Amino acid sequence: MIKQDLAILFSGGTDSLSLYTLAAVKKHPDIPSPRVIHLLCMLNGMSRFPTFTINRFKMAEKILKSQVPSNEPLTEANFVELDMGRLFQELWLDKYEVLMPKYNGKNLVCVACKLAMHVRAIIYCVEHCVSLLLAGYAKKQSYFPEQSKAFMTRISSFSESFGIITRFPVYNDFDDEMITRHFLEDHGLPSTGGGERKCLFSQTQTTATEKEIEIYLDDMIPIVNKYIESRLEGRLKDSAKCFHSEI
């Protein structure tokens, strides 16, 4: 069987760190043994402590390398930083005064940010022939609107239209924080004090329901679909105009 590359939305937090570990040591039935792991670290322009994520990856890689058999080297991983700040601005920050009334006045800033991350990841995956994208969404955090079923269902379908399979392998496994801690500590990895950048909007209070999330995504996905198609075809002017002509 020919091994394929896979990509992971990698923040350095415990859930994405677990995904990297599972892919690297080949220990999950829903994660095929990869040739190369692409760790996609998204820059939204609103984060502090920029070295947290790369340091968490380097530390984890070193620890895992010391644990694998000498005749079976650790799966190669590429750490890639991708800037999606402009997408984030277009999908929410620059237009929130207009957008919020359309969605019952709800705060959807983190939904917009996560949508921008997936858009950027899809472009990367298509350009680098990576057909599988993993995200560390977990049931224990399903109260976050960007980790709701409404979001995951729509983003999976959207990704598939570009030939990218998006999976959430630990969503059901990690329904309790202690499960995540057990898994990481069993591999000698840190299980608390997340290694992700600290975002200004992280855990921003919101009363958004699945209804507002669904409506927002149903409005935005056709726009970002045109954006991705324009970007992939090299039509830079058209890609920039996608947002201004339709939002």
HELIX and SHEET records of a PDB file:
HELIX    1   1 THR A   14  VAL A   25  1                                  12    
HELIX    2   2 PHE A   52  LYS A   65  1                                  14    
HELIX    3   3 GLY A   85  LEU A   91  1                                   7    
HELIX    4   4 LEU A   93  LYS A   95  5                                   3    
HELIX    5   5 TYR A   96  LYS A  102  1                                   7    
HELIX    6   6 VAL A  109  GLU A  127  1                                  19    
HELIX    7   7 LYS A  139  GLN A  141  5                                   3    
HELIX    8   8 PRO A  145  GLN A  147  5                                   3    
HELIX    9   9 LYS A  149  GLU A  160  1                                  12    
HELIX   10  10 GLU A  177  ASP A  186  1                                  10    
HELIX   11  11 GLU A  210  LEU A  232  1                                  23    
HELIX   12  12 LEU A  236  GLU A  246  1                                  11    
SHEET    1   A 5 GLU A  76  ASP A  83  0                                        
SHEET    2   A 5 VAL A  36  LEU A  43  1                                        
SHEET    3   A 5 LEU A   6  LEU A   9  1                                        
SHEET    4   A 5 LEU A 132  LEU A 134  1                                        
SHEET    5   A 5 ILE A 165  ARG A 167  1                                        
SHEET    1   B 2 SER A  47  ARG A  48  0                                        
SHEET    2   B 2 LYS A 198  CYS A 199 -1                                        
END                                                                             
